[in-house]
Amino acid sequence: MSKVKLLRAAWVFPVTAPPLKDGAVLLVGDRIARVDRYESLQRIAPARVERWEFPDSILLPGLVNPHTHLENTHFAQVVRRPQPFGRWLRQMVQQVRQQSFEHALAAARDGVQQLLRYGVTTVGEFSRLGASFQALQESGLRGVVFKEFICLSNEELPERLRELSDWVQQTKAFVGNLRLGVGPHAPYTVTPLGFRQVLALAAEQGLPVCTHAAESPAERALVEHRKGIWRWWLGKVLREAPKGLSPIRYLDWLGALREGTLLVHCVQVDENDIALLSQRPVWVAHCPRSNANLQVGTMPLVALKHAGVRVCLATDGLASVDSLSPLDELRFARVAHTDANNLVLTPEQWLRMITIDAAAALGLDKEVGSLEPNKFADLALFTVSSNEKEPLEALLFQATEASLTMIGSRIVWQQR
Ligand SMILES: [Zn+2]
């Protein structure tokens, strides 16, 4: 097989540069060498180049889904939604307790197939058992696997920390296209001491951190006032935490709002939280379909973006949404965030939220997330008529399944 390929499409969207009508991408080995109009590239392409033509397609960088729970893929059939978050969480706890590694692995493998079908080539995965690490590793997908960490009391902390640190040590030799990260689950499921120790481990080992934050009113009531429906169930977790801090301010008190931290949700945030987030070097992953299904409220996305908070889009896991498609998520978000004052985001901004911004949220924007020379040849093609006057709108409104997905120049999904 030729190591040099020239891909031509009706439209090429590099994301970090203007779109190219009748564009092309020259691939050498597993990297992108050039991105330009077909006319220009065909003149400089070597004679023995392999040429692929996609006349009714839009060619994009592979999509990035920065927050998934692939081990939950099969919970789609057993965990009810929509339903209030508190009830959903209790149902999830029951399912999770019964789940074996083998079941989680089978579920994660199915989740991986969905991601590839939707044009996703990079993922931020929250892994409870480590099974999704194995499934992702087999698939060649890129991304960060955040190992979930839950610690409801300081008595269990030494054991939980040992498990986490052993997993990091044992897994780091097998990463392939993946990177390791740590995932302290949420402010209400990890004690303050546990949270600080996980942050210290991450700093020591240079690992990124992901946590769920400010997702539901119940979380805010518990963290800030020790009140609400979780008071008796989870109140003891926060025995040593100061009262009166919102979840975001509490995470700041812990030292968690630092470079390399990805916060998932941030729905229940007030003006002070937004101002604080805008001053911290963190990223926020917004999962609007999950928020709607779990009835936790609507994130003030436009206010966050206007304040300069770095926000990208993610689907979350299949226990709380219907698909792992970033384009499905984007379509839902555009409707959910249609602002009466017309402070809406442009199609280009939306596209960035599932490509380069999501890659940056995972610390991978130097390698993926846009079509640029020297980045990995991770690509997704979607069918759009070549006569389309507004191809980006057509993509954002209609497309779901990719016609072709490539990782490092290798085809990993092709529509039949
Ligand atoms: Zn999540």
Residues whose N, C-alpha, C, O or C-beta is under 5 A from the ligand:
A	BS01	ZN	D316
